[in-house]
Amino acid sequence: MANLAARIVDRLDVSPRFTEQDAIRLNNLFRGSSTDEMLRNMLGEHLLGEVAIVSSFGAESAALLHLVASIDSSVPVLFLDTGRHFPETLAYRDALVARLGLKDFRNLQPDPEVLAARDASQLRWSFDPDGCCEIRKVVPLAKALAGFDATITGRKAFQASTRNALPRFEIDTSDVSGRLKVNPLADWTKADLDAYFVAHDLPVHPLVAQGYPSIGCAPCTSIVKPGEDPRAGRWRGWDKTECGIHTPIPDGDPNQPSF
């Protein structure tokens, strides 16, 4: 573990921070490790440099936030306050921050001048959802991540067919900095999540009971029908599966480990 830490620390001093080979090495290193063991080593040994959690405070967010907070509650938590969230999400966010004792919560908002210039009607979501996500999510997050070497996300392979090959470690391709993206729950099932919520008495997002297993901005989130992917209600009717922060992982991706 010390040797790995030394290699990664060295890599933080050059550009890019990490390479595809680093992601593959980490996937191999932690193959067979539990999520808790992986996170404790990763955060406790500071293997990845400066790390932040990017959380939507959605349907399943409490599990990852609880896992990380139980190890280090000072890890920065970044939330994209797009101005289009359900009121229930904002209330749930505030309740979780207090309940889990998150010490470095950061509420990221889009630039008001950009919104005035590009979405004065607040209807851009209805004709250009990619552009709406860009100004409300992608750009604010890119600015906030400038000082971080890695981000932790709550993505899971079972959520959608476009996430089937999701690895635990991957390179963030949103820019050329070589930031690492960590998906600790990549191999978790819905049953695993449900059991974790029960075991730790975690509050459930109030919209889940109303048929929203995946929750984003209100205008672009609809109720999911029985048998559909959990994320089928996101951008329904559009050829769009991700907001731009994440990209689909193709099957056969070399970074995908056997857990």
C-alpha positions in Angstrom: 0.0 0.0 0.0 2.9 2.4 0.8 4.4 1.8 -2.6 1.1 2.5 -4.3 0.7 5.7 -2.3 4.2 6.8 -3.3 3.5 6.2 -7.0 0.3 8.1 -6.9 1.7 11.0 -4.9 4.4 11.3 -7.5 1.8 11.4 -10.2 0.0 14.3 -8.5 3.0 16.6 -9.3 2.6 16.2 -13.1 -0.1 16.6 -15.7 -2.3 14.7 -16.1 -2.9 13.7 -12.5 -3.8 10.1 -13.4 -3.8 8.0 -16.5 -5.9 5.0 -17.7 -3.2 2.7 -16.4 -3.6 4.2 -12.9 -7.3 3.5 -13.0 -6.7 -0.1 -14.1 -4.0 -0.6 -11.4 -6.4 0.7 -8.7 -9.2 -1.6 -10.0 -6.9 -4.5 -9.8 -5.5 -3.5 -6.4 -8.9 -3.4 -4.8 -10.5 -6.3 -6.6 -12.1 -8.5 -4.0 -12.0 -5.7 -1.3 -15.3 -4.6 0.3 -16.5 -1.1 -0.3 -15.7 -0.2 3.3 -12.2 -1.6 3.1 -11.6 0.2 -0.2 -12.8 3.6 1.2 -10.9 3.3 4.4 -7.6 2.6 2.6 -8.3 5.2 0.0 -9.2 8.0 2.4 -7.2 6.9 5.4 -3.9 6.6 3.4 -4.8 9.7 1.2 -4.0 7.6 -1.8 -5.7 9.9 -4.3 -4.7 13.4 -3.1 -7.5 15.9 -2.6 -10.9 14.1 -2.9 -14.5 15.4 -2.9 -17.9 13.6 -3.0 -20.2 14.8 -5.8 -23.8 14.0 -4.5 -27.2 14.7 -6.0 -28.9 14.0 -2.6 -31.2 11.7 -4.6 -32.9 8.4 -4.0 -29.9 6.4 -2.9 -27.4 9.2 -1.9 -27.6 8.6 1.9 -25.8 5.3 1.6 -22.6 6.7 0.1 -22.7 9.8 2.2 -23.0 7.7 5.4 -20.2 5.4 4.3 -17.8 8.2 3.7 -18.9 10.3 6.7 -18.3 7.3 9.0 -14.7 7.3 7.8 -14.0 11.0 7.5 -16.9 13.5 7.8 -14.6 16.4 6.7 -14.5 15.1 3.1 -16.0 18.0 1.0 -19.4 17.2 -0.3 -20.4 19.1 -3.5 -24.1 19.5 -4.4 -25.2 21.2 -7.7 -28.1 23.5 -6.7 -29.4 24.0 -10.2 -32.4 26.1 -9.2 -34.7 23.4 -10.7 -34.7 20.7 -8.0 -37.8 19.3 -6.3 -38.4 21.1 -3.0 -38.3 17.6 -1.4 -34.7 17.2 -2.6 -33.6 20.4 -1.0 -35.3 19.5 2.3 -33.7 16.0 2.1 -30.3 17.6 1.4 -30.5 19.8 4.5 -31.7 16.9 6.7 -28.9 14.6 5.6 -26.2 17.2 6.1 -27.4 17.7 9.7 -28.0 14.0 10.3 -24.6 12.8 9.0 -22.6 15.7 10.4 -21.1 16.6 7.1 -18.5 19.2 8.0 -17.7 20.6 4.5 -20.9 20.8 2.5 -20.6 23.0 -0.6 -23.7 24.3 -2.4 -22.8 25.0 -6.0 -24.9 27.3 -8.1 -24.9 28.4 -11.7 -23.6 31.9 -12.6 -26.7 34.3 -12.5 -25.3 36.2 -15.5 -25.0 33.1 -17.6 -28.6 32.1 -16.7 -29.9 35.5 -17.6 -28.1 35.3 -21.0 -28.8 31.7 -21.9 -31.9 30.7 -20.0 -33.9 33.9 -19.1 -37.2 32.0 -19.7 -36.1 29.1 -17.6 -37.4 26.8 -20.3 -34.2 25.7 -21.9 -34.7 22.3 -20.5 -37.7 21.8 -22.8 -35.8 22.3 -26.0 -32.1 21.9 -25.2 -31.7 19.7 -22.1 -27.9 19.3 -22.8 -27.5 23.0 -22.8 -29.5 23.4 -19.7 -27.3 20.7 -17.9 -24.2 22.4 -19.2 -24.9 25.8 -17.6 -26.6 24.5 -14.5 -24.4 21.5 -13.7 -21.3 20.9 -15.9 -19.8 24.4 -15.8 -20.4 25.0 -12.0 -18.9 21.6 -11.1 -15.9 22.1 -13.4 -15.0 25.3 -11.6 -15.5 23.7 -8.2 -13.3 20.7 -9.0 -10.3 22.7 -10.1 -8.5 22.0 -6.8 -9.4 18.3 -6.5 -7.5 15.2 -7.7 -10.4 12.8 -7.5 -14.2 12.7 -7.0 -16.4 10.1 -5.4 -19.7 9.4 -7.0 -22.8 7.3 -6.1 -23.2 5.6 -9.5 -24.2 1.9 -9.6 -24.1 -0.5 -12.5 -27.7 -1.7 -12.0 -29.2 1.7 -12.5 -29.3 1.6 -16.3 -28.1 -0.4 -19.2 -25.6 2.4 -20.0 -23.9 1.8 -16.7 -23.5 -2.0 -17.0 -19.7 -1.9 -17.3 -19.2 0.7 -14.6 -15.8 0.3 -12.9 -14.8 1.3 -9.4 -12.1 3.6 -10.7 -12.1 5.5 -14.0 -10.6 8.7 -15.5 -12.8 11.7 -15.6 -13.0 12.6 -19.3 -14.8 16.0 -18.8 -11.4 17.7 -19.2 -7.7 16.9 -19.7 -6.6 17.2 -16.1 -6.6 13.5 -15.5 -8.8 13.6 -12.5 -9.8 10.2 -11.1 -13.5 9.3 -10.6 -14.3 6.7 -8.0 -17.5 4.7 -7.9 -17.5 2.8 -4.6 -21.0 1.4 -5.1 -20.5 0.2 -8.7 -21.2 -3.4 -7.8 -23.9 -2.8 -5.3 -27.4 -4.1 -6.0 -30.8 -2.6 -5.1 -31.0 -5.2 -2.3 -27.6 -4.2 -1.0 -28.7 -0.6 -0.8 -32.0 -1.4 0.8 -30.3 -3.5 3.5 -27.8 -0.7 4.2 -30.5 1.8 4.6 -32.3 -0.5 7.1 -29.1 -1.4 9.0 -28.2 2.2 9.6 -31.7 3.6 9.9 -31.1 6.1 7.0 -34.0 8.3 5.9 -35.4 7.7 2.4 -35.9 10.5 -0.1 -39.6 11.3 0.2 -40.1 11.0 -3.6 -39.1 7.4 -3.8 -42.4 6.2 -2.4 -44.1 8.2 -5.2 -42.4 6.3 -8.0 -39.1 8.2 -8.5 -36.2 5.7 -8.0 -33.8 8.2 -9.7 -34.3 11.9 -9.0 -32.8 14.9 -10.8 -34.2 18.3 -11.7 -38.0 18.5 -11.5 -38.7 19.4 -15.1 -36.7 16.4 -16.5 -37.6 13.7 -14.0 -40.7 11.5 -14.3 -42.2 8.5 -12.5 -40.7 5.2 -13.6 -43.0 2.4 -14.7 -42.7 -1.2 -13.5 -40.0 -3.1 -15.3 -38.1 0.0 -16.5 -34.5 0.9 -15.7 -34.4 3.0 -12.5 -33.1 5.9 -14.6 -35.8 5.6 -17.3 -37.6 8.6 -15.9 -34.7 10.9 -16.5 -35.0 13.1 -19.7 -37.9 10.9 -20.9 -38.4 11.2 -24.6 -34.9 12.5 -25.3 -31.8 10.6 -26.5 -30.1 11.5 -23.3 -29.0 9.3 -20.4 -26.5 11.5 -18.5 -26.3 15.1 -17.6 -22.8 15.6 -18.9 -21.0 15.2 -15.6 -20.8 11.4 -16.3 -20.6 9.5 -19.6 -21.9 6.0 -20.5 -19.3 3.2 -20.0 -19.2 0.9 -23.0 -19.4 -2.9 -22.4 -15.9 -4.4 -22.6 -14.2 -1.4 -21.2 -10.7 -2.5 -20.1 -11.1 -0.6 -16.7 -14.0 -2.8 -15.7 -12.8 -5.3 -13.0 -14.3 -8.5 -11.9 -15.4 -7.6 -8.3 
